[in-house]
Amino acid sequence: MLDFRPPEDNPFIIGLCKLGLPLILKFKLHDAEVRVIGDGLQRFKSLSGKRTVICPNHSYRHDPEVMFTLSKYMSEDFNFIAAREVFDWNNGLNGWLLQHLGCYSVVRGAADRESFKTTKNIIAAGKKKLVLFPEGEISRQNDVLLPLETGAVQLSFWALDELQKTEPDAPVFIQPVALKYTYKRNITSQLEWCMTKLEKRLGIDDHNEPSLYKRVRTAAEAVLSALERQYNCKVPEGAALNDRMKTVKIAALKTMAEVLDVELNVKGSQLDWVRQLRNTMDDFIYGDIEEMSPYQRKMHEEKAAKIKGYYRDLDRVVSFIAIYDGYLNPPATQERLSNVIELLETEVFGQISVKGPRLILVDIGQPINLLPLYTEYKKSKRTLLDSVTSDVTRQLSGMLETMDKERQPVYVT
């Protein structure tokens, strides 16, 4: 397993980054604004000084920066859990910064004992709130959650187990937080420009089609047809779009499993398979090579280079899990249309284009006090874990749905 990277909170670096947040929002997040709606800040402040695990939805790669901004609004410092592989980016510089900002690593979907122990200790100590994204993967869209893992709730109850030995009346809270990325202005012309580029690359000559929705759907079907050929999918004529997407996802995952010699859990969901495969890949690529001979290292590096290519396939599957036929039923908001166009851009170009400055809305849910549930948890752990996780899902989904009332949505047909 990958080596554990502990938090190394550095108040100076944390303060410096908070001071530089306006520049981060302007240049790294392309002139973004973060706004907490309603009485969210007051509701959050009611948990000041209390042991809390913050559970946001994970729609974009900039979610950690948004939560860091929230910590500044709250005049608090948070700890964060991040996937182990990101600590190796930029030759380890990314990991150095993350650790000094209070982040620590976890190997997703694995029994990462050091990470679990650190999590329990942070929650039990109660010095800082802990940010944990329960989806485990970036969904890449605003309105639909990936199935939440029960890990956040389980770790919180483990911390409560520890507290029962010394402070049996001390509560631990789960705090749902919803993040919704919107655009500050009408970006229809930018979306049309993006589609023109995509159509040119895909060989689609249909610029007289007035409906942007239809243009996006045509491009999506072109990409899907190419993926069906790549993964040798045999699709019945007239198959529904959702069925075709499901076939491609399963074929991609089974192809990777065969190459990696992994037996997929027959009872697992597609997202479970993604996590299982990702963990296997991480374990091999970042495994210990110190005891290997120079020749063995060379062979390991060659195989690792080949396996790294499958990360792209995993990200592709996750993207298609979040997007489904009907997601763009007209009239669709410009944000939904942008979500799908960005998926297509990632697939076709390997990167996404900037569509316009964003207003990132943040809503704070009702905190869930786990202490009154502890007795029931001891009687039926699985039932309680599922129940609390369902409560978090319900709150996040509800907040994402109602946040559109905080603005005037722009619809595109």
N, C-alpha and C positions, 0 to 999 in steps of 0.2 A: 504494500500500500504506500501511497505517497506520504512523504514526511509531513508532520503537522507543523503549521505556521501559527504560533501563538500571537495574541495581541500585544503590542508594545506601545501603548498609548503615550503619545508625546504631546503635552499641553501646548508647547510652543508651535509645533507643526499644525496641530488642530486649530489653534487660534489664527495662525497665518492663513490657512485655507479658508476659514470663515471670513476673514478680512477680505480675501480675494474672491469671494463668491459672486459679486457683481460681474467680475471679469469672466468667471467660469460660466455663468448663465448667458453672458453675451456672446462669447466666442466659442466655447465648447458645446453649448446647448443652443447656439444660433439665436441669440436674443430672446431667450425664454423668460417667462415670468411665472413664479410659483405663488399661488393664492389659496389660502385656507378659507373654505366657505362657511357660512353660518356661524354657529357658536362653537366650532370645532376646537379652536385654540383654548377656549375656556374649559371645554370638556376634557381636553388633554391635560390642562394644568391641574385638574382635580386629582391627577395621578402623580403629582409632584412628590418626589421622595419615596414612591412606592415601587415595589418590584414588578416590572412590567416587561412583557415580550410583545413587541410591536410587529404586527403581521400585515404588511401591505400586499396588494396585488402586484404582479411583476410583468408589466406590459412592454417596457422598453429598457434598453441597456443603460439609460441615464437615470433609472429609478434610484440608485444609491445616492447620486448627487442631489436628487429631489429630497430624499430623506435627510441628507446632511443639511440641506437648507432648512428643513423643518426643525432640526435640532438647534439651529441658530435662532429661529423664531421662538423656540421654547426656552432659550438660554440654558440649554443642557448639552451634554455630550453623550452620544450613543455609542455602543459597541455594535459591530456588524458581523454577520457570518457570510463568508463568500466562498464560492466554489474553489477548490484547491488549485485547479489549473491556472486560474487568472493570476496567481502569485508568481508564476514563471514568465509572464509576458514582459516584453522589453528587457530581456536578459536579467530578470529579477528585480528591476527598478520599480515595476508596478507593485510587486509584493512588498518591497521595502516601504513604499509610501502607504500602502493599505494597512500594514501592521502598525505603523506609527500614527495612523488615524483611528486606531482602535478596532481594526478588522482582524479576524482570524479565520482559519481555513476549515473546510469540511469536505470530505470526499462524498459526493452526493450518492445516496442510496446504499451506502456501505456502513458497516458497524465501525465507525471512526471513533474509537474509545477516547482518544485524547481530546477530540473536538467536543464530544458529549460531556466529558468531565469538565472541560472549560466552560461550556454552556451552563451546566448546573451550578458551578461555582459563581459565575457572573450573576445569574438570576438570584441565587441565594444571598450573595453579598449585598445586592441591591444598590450598589454605588452608581450604576448607570443602567439605563434601559437598553434592551437588546433588540436589534432589528433583524428579523428573520423572514425571508420571502417564502411562504408555504407552498407556492406553486412549484418551486424547485427549478423551473425552466422559464425563460422569457417567452410570453405568449405572443408578443408582437402585435397586439391589437387591444382596443380599449374596452370592449363591451362584454366579452365572454371570458370567463375564468377557465384556466386549465384545472383539472381535478386537484384539490388541495391534498397535500400529504399530511398525515397526522403527527409528523415529527415535532412540530412546534408545540403542540399541546402535550405530547408525551414528555418532552424535555422539561416543560414547565411543571408537570406533575412530579417528575423526578426531583426537581429542585424543591418542590413542596415536601417531598419525602425527607430531604435533608433538613429542612426547616422544622419539621415536626420534632426533631431531636432536641432542638435548642429554643425555638420560638414557635410553639404549636399554634399560636393565634395569628401568626404573620400571614397575610394574604399574598397571592401571586395573581397578577392580572394578565389577560390576553387583550391587546388593544388592536382591533381591526382598523386599518387605514386604507382608504381608496384613493388611487391616483388616476386622473383622467387627463389625457393630452388632447388639447383642442387647438385650433388655429385662431389667431387674433383677427384675421381678415378673410375675405373670400379668396380662395386659392384655385378656383376653377381653371383659370388660364394656365396656371403652373401645372395642374394635373393634365390638361390637354397637351401641353408641351412634353411632359413625361411620357404620355401615351404615344405621341408621334415618334419619339426615340425608340420606345419598345417595339412598336409596329415595324419600324424600319429594320431593327435587328432580327425580328421574328419573321420577316418576309410577308407581312400583312399589308395589303394595299386597299385600305377601306377608309380613306380620309374624308369621304363625303358623308359618313355615318354621323348624324347629329347627336346621337345619344352616347354620352361618355360611358354610361353604364354598359351599353352593348359593346362598346369598344374594349372595355376592360374584360368583359366576359369572353369575347372572342380571343383576346390575348391569353387569358387564363386557360382556355381550352387548347390553344396551340402549345402552351408550355406543358400541359397535362399529357397531350398526345406524344410529345417528345420524351417525357419521363416514362410513359408506358412502353415506348420502344426501348429505352435504355435498360429498363428492368424486365424486359421480355414478358410483359403482361398481356395475357389474352383476354380481351374485354368483349363481352357479347355486344352485338350491334344494338344500338338504342339504349345502352345502359345509362342509368341516371348518373349525374355528375358526382354526387356523393359516393355512390358505389365505385365509380372509377377512382376517385381519390383514395378510398379505403383500400382498393386493390393495389395501388401504387405504394402506399405506405407499408402494407404488409410485405409486399415483394421486396422493398428496399431493406426492411428490417431483417427478413429471413436471409437475404443475400449477405448482409454484414455478419449475421450470426454464423453462417456457414464458413465464411472466410476466417472469422475469429475463433471458430470451433466452440461456440457457445450454444448451450441448449436453453432455448427460451422457455420461460415459465408458461405452460399452456393456459393457466388460469389468470395470467397477467394481462393488463390492458396494453395498448400500443405505447402509452407513456411509460408504463413499467418496463417494457422491452427497451425503450430508449435509454432509460436509466441503467438498466442491466448492461447494455452494450457499452454505454459511455464509461461505466466503472471498469469494465474489462479493458477497454482501450487505455484509460488513464493508468491503470495498474501496470500495463506493459510498457507504455511509452515513458512513464516517469519512474519505472522500477529501478532498483539498485543495480548498478553495473560495476561497482567497485571491484568485485571479486572476479570479474570476467577478464579473459585474456584479450589482447588487442584485436585478435581475429574475431573473437566472440562479440566484442563491442561493435566491430564493423558490421557483422551480420545483424546484430540487434538494431543498429541505427538504420540499416536498409529496410528492415521489416517495420520499424517505427515510422519511417517516412511514408511507407505505403499505408499503414493503418491511419495515420493522421488525415489522409484524404477522406476517411469515412466520417469525420466530424461534420463535414459539409452535408453528408447524407442525413445524419441525425438532426441537424438544424432544419433541414428541409422537411423531414417528417413532423417535427414539432410545429412548424409553421402551418402545415396542412391540417394538423389536429385542431388548431385554433380557428381556421377558416373553413367554412362549410357552404354548400349551395344554399342560397337563401340569405346569406349574410349581407348580400348587396341588393336585396329586393328593393326596387325603386319605390318612392324616392329614398335614397340613402344619403346619410350625412357625408360631408366632404371628408370627415375623419375616417369613416369606414372605407370610402373609396381609396383614400390615401393608404390605409392599412394594406389593402390588396395590391395596390400599385407598388408599394414598397416590397411586398413579398415577391412580386414579379421582377422588380429591379434587382433584388438580391439574387434571384435565380439566374437572371439573364446577364447582368453586369457585374455581380459580385459585390455591389455596394448600392446604397440608396442616395437619392438626391435630396437637397433641402427644399422643402415646399413653401416654407414661410415661417415667420416667428410664431412660437407656440405660447399659449396660456395653459399652464398645468394646474388643474384644479385638484385640491386635496380636501377630502372629507374625513372626519374622525368619527368612528362608530361608537357604540356603547361598550365600555370595558366589561369584560367577563371575569368575574371574581371566581377563581378556582377553589378557594378554601371551602365554601359551603358545599362543593361537589366532591370533596376529598373522600368522605366516607363511602359515597356511592362508587367512586372510582376504585376504591380498594375491593369492593364487592364484584364489580364488573368492569374491568379496565377497558376492554375493547369497545364495549357499548358506550362508555363515557367519552373515550377518545373520538369515536365517530360522531357522537352527539355534539360535542363542543366544536369539532372541525366543521360540522354542518352549520352550526350557528355562525361561525366566522364566514363561511361561504355565503350564507343567506345575507349577512350584513354587507359584505363586499359587493355582492351582486345588486342588492337594493340601492346602495349608494351610487354605484356606477350608472344605474338606470335613472335615478332621480337627479343626477348632476346636470343633465341636459337642461333642466329647468332653471339653472343658474345663468343661462346664456341664451342667445338667439341662434339656434343651429342653422347652418347653411346646407340646404339639400341640393343634391345633384341628380339629374335623371339621365 
